Amino acid sequence: MGRGYSDFHYHEVHFFGMIVRAFPYRWHVRLPVLHKVDRVVLRYAPPLRRFCRYVLIMLEK
C-alpha cells in the first residue's frame, strides 16, 4: 500500500448514471427510485460495476 495508508477500499456507484446521460436533461430527477435500483443491480450483478460512472476510493491511515 502507499506511504502512510494501512488499507483502502473502493465502491462503485451510479451505474444508471451512465444510462441517464443518454436521455434529456433532468429526466433522472423524475426517477428517484433509480438510486435504489442501482444498489440492488450492483449487489447482484458485480460484473456491471466496471460500467459505473464513479468510483469512491477510501484510504485508511
N, CA, C and O of each residue as an XYZ file, in Angstrom:
244
protein
N       0.847     -1.179      0.000
C       0.000      0.000      0.000
C       0.885      1.231      0.000
O       2.073      1.141      0.308
N       0.330      2.358     -0.336
C       1.088      3.595     -0.400
C       1.582      4.058      0.955
O       1.132      3.564      1.989
N       2.491      4.989      0.951
C       3.044      5.511      2.198
C       1.965      6.173      3.035
O       1.186      6.982      2.531
N       1.921      5.828      4.307
C       1.010      6.474      5.233
C      -0.396      5.895      5.271
O      -1.213      6.351      6.071
N      -0.706      4.919      4.446
C      -2.042      4.329      4.438
C      -1.937      2.841      4.717
O      -1.127      2.137      4.114
N      -2.768      2.372      5.641
C      -2.712      0.965      6.009
C      -3.647      0.104      5.166
O      -3.420     -1.094      5.001
N      -4.694      0.721      4.635
C      -5.667     -0.061      3.875
C      -6.471      0.868      2.968
O      -6.481      2.085      3.152
N      -7.132      0.279      2.001
C      -8.013      1.066      1.138
C      -9.214      0.222      0.738
O      -9.161     -1.007      0.743
N     -10.280      0.899      0.395
C     -11.493      0.260     -0.091
C     -12.011      1.098     -1.249
O     -11.758      2.301     -1.319
N     -12.727      0.466     -2.144
C     -13.359      1.229     -3.216
C     -14.790      0.743     -3.392
O     -15.126     -0.398     -3.072
N     -15.606      1.619     -3.899
C     -17.034      1.341     -4.030
C     -17.532      2.007     -5.305
O     -17.417      3.222     -5.469
N     -18.082      1.209     -6.198
C     -18.594      1.741     -7.453
C     -20.012      2.273     -7.255
O     -20.811      1.664     -6.544
N     -20.319      3.395     -7.874
C     -21.651      3.995     -7.753
C     -22.104      4.565     -9.089
O     -21.294      4.801     -9.986
N     -23.388      4.777     -9.206
C     -24.035      5.410    -10.367
C     -23.913      4.590    -11.647
O     -23.457      5.092    -12.674
N     -24.316      3.347    -11.581
C     -24.378      2.533    -12.799
C     -25.395      3.141    -13.758
O     -25.114      3.325    -14.942
N     -26.574      3.447    -13.236
C     -27.601      4.038    -14.089
C     -27.305      5.493    -14.419
O     -27.955      6.076    -15.286
N     -26.344      6.076    -13.747
C     -25.929      7.435    -14.064
C     -25.403      7.544    -15.482
O     -25.550      8.581    -16.128
N     -24.798      6.486    -15.959
C     -24.313      6.496    -17.341
C     -25.479      6.397    -18.325
O     -25.445      6.999    -19.398
N     -26.493      5.646    -17.959
C     -27.660      5.500    -18.833
C     -28.435      6.819    -18.911
O     -28.929      7.195    -19.974
N     -28.536      7.512    -17.782
C     -29.270      8.772    -17.719
C     -28.689      9.807    -18.669
O     -29.414     10.662    -19.177
N     -27.405      9.735    -18.907
C     -26.763     10.707    -19.799
C     -27.310     10.636    -21.214
O     -27.203     11.604    -21.967
N     -27.890      9.511    -21.586
C     -28.431      9.352    -22.935
C     -29.814      9.992    -23.094
O     -30.320     10.104    -24.211
N     -30.417     10.406    -21.990
C     -31.761     10.975    -22.028
C     -31.711     12.483    -21.835
O     -30.683     13.023    -21.424
N     -32.801     13.161    -22.125
C     -32.842     14.622    -21.980
C     -32.534     15.077    -20.557
O     -32.705     14.333    -19.592
N     -32.082     16.296    -20.461
C     -31.731     16.918    -19.186
C     -32.879     16.811    -18.188
O     -34.042     16.990    -18.548
N     -32.550     16.521    -16.947
C     -33.461     16.438    -15.810
C     -34.400     15.237    -15.866
O     -35.310     15.151    -15.042
N     -34.222     14.322    -16.788
C     -35.048     13.121    -16.841
C     -34.878     12.307    -15.574
O     -35.846     11.746    -15.060
N     -33.653     12.235    -15.063
C     -33.362     11.428    -13.882
C     -33.997     11.974    -12.606
O     -34.161     11.233    -11.638
N     -34.355     13.252    -12.589
C     -34.967     13.845    -11.398
C     -36.326     13.205    -11.138
O     -36.754     13.116     -9.988
N     -36.987     12.771    -12.157
C     -38.308     12.160    -12.025
C     -38.247     10.718    -11.547
O     -39.283     10.136    -11.228
N     -37.089     10.145    -11.491
C     -36.973      8.742    -11.095
C     -36.072      8.570     -9.868
O     -34.959      8.060     -9.992
N     -36.534      8.984     -8.696
C     -35.699      8.837     -7.500
C     -35.441      7.381     -7.138
O     -34.483      7.071     -6.429
N     -36.293      6.493     -7.623
C     -36.114      5.073     -7.333
C     -34.877      4.520     -8.048
O     -34.401      3.432     -7.724
N     -34.371      5.263     -9.005
C     -33.214      4.826     -9.780
C     -32.011      4.524     -8.900
O     -31.266      3.587     -9.188
N     -31.802      5.284     -7.843
C     -30.664      5.054     -6.950
C     -30.805      3.738     -6.190
O     -29.818      3.040     -5.962
N     -32.016      3.407     -5.804
C     -32.253      2.141     -5.100
C     -32.031      0.962     -6.034
O     -31.419     -0.038     -5.657
N     -32.533      1.089     -7.247
C     -32.350      0.033     -8.242
C     -30.863     -0.140     -8.533
O     -30.379     -1.257     -8.718
N     -30.161      0.961     -8.568
C     -28.723      0.963     -8.811
C     -28.004      0.074     -7.782
O     -27.186     -0.769     -8.151
N     -28.309      0.267     -6.511
C     -27.665     -0.523     -5.447
C     -27.984     -1.998     -5.569
O     -27.105     -2.841     -5.389
N     -29.230     -2.318     -5.872
C     -29.635     -3.717     -5.983
C     -28.951     -4.388     -7.172
O     -28.426     -5.494     -7.048
N     -28.961     -3.723     -8.309
C     -28.341     -4.297     -9.512
C     -26.854     -4.546     -9.281
O     -26.340     -5.602     -9.648
N     -26.163     -3.588     -8.679
C     -24.726     -3.756     -8.458
C     -24.426     -4.821     -7.412
O     -23.367     -5.447     -7.455
N     -25.334     -5.032     -6.481
C     -25.131     -6.074     -5.479
C     -25.242     -7.468     -6.104
O     -24.461     -8.361     -5.777
N     -26.212     -7.650     -7.002
C     -26.472     -8.964     -7.561
C     -25.823     -9.212     -8.928
O     -25.863    -10.333     -9.436
N     -25.242     -8.203     -9.511
C     -24.562     -8.358    -10.802
C     -23.218     -7.624    -10.757
O     -23.044     -6.619    -11.445
N     -22.273     -8.113     -9.959
C     -20.982     -7.437     -9.789
C     -20.220     -7.120    -11.080
O     -19.523     -6.106    -11.120
N     -20.317     -7.934    -12.136
C     -19.578     -7.573    -13.360
C     -19.993     -6.231    -13.963
O     -19.223     -5.628    -14.710
N     -21.188     -5.763    -13.652
C     -21.649     -4.476    -14.186
C     -20.966     -3.296    -13.513
O     -21.056     -2.171    -14.004
N     -20.289     -3.531    -12.403
C     -19.631     -2.445    -11.675
C     -18.604     -1.714    -12.517
O     -18.352     -0.531    -12.291
N     -18.014     -2.384    -13.468
C     -16.991     -1.722    -14.296
C     -17.573     -0.657    -15.212
O     -16.832      0.140    -15.788
N     -18.891     -0.637    -15.352
C     -19.554      0.362    -16.199
C     -20.116      1.532    -15.396
O     -20.827      2.373    -15.948
N     -19.812      1.595    -14.123
C     -20.321      2.671    -13.271
C     -19.698      4.009    -13.637
O     -18.610      4.083    -14.207
N     -20.415      5.045    -13.294
C     -19.955      6.397    -13.607
C     -18.846      6.858    -12.671
O     -17.907      7.526    -13.103
N     -18.951      6.503    -11.383
C     -17.966      6.947    -10.393
C     -17.465      5.784     -9.546
O     -18.136      4.764     -9.389
N     -16.272      5.969     -9.010
C     -15.707      5.034     -8.040
C     -15.245      5.857     -6.844
O     -14.472      6.804     -6.992
N     -15.722      5.491     -5.662
C     -15.280      6.146     -4.443
C     -14.089      5.369     -3.887
O     -14.162      4.150     -3.731
N     -13.014      6.055     -3.595
C     -11.818      5.434     -3.053
C     -11.619      5.945     -1.641
O     -11.494      7.148     -1.411
N     -11.591      5.010     -0.691
C     -11.433      5.377      0.723
C     -10.109      4.829      1.242
O      -9.870      3.622      1.200
N      -9.262      5.710      1.725
C      -7.965      5.320      2.257
C      -7.990      5.417      3.782
O      -8.545      6.359      4.347
N      -7.381      4.431      4.435
C      -7.307      4.430      5.899
C      -5.871      4.664      6.317
O      -4.936      4.075      5.775
N      -5.721      5.543      7.298
C      -4.377      5.803      7.824
C      -3.987      4.771      8.830
O      -2.887      4.830      9.379
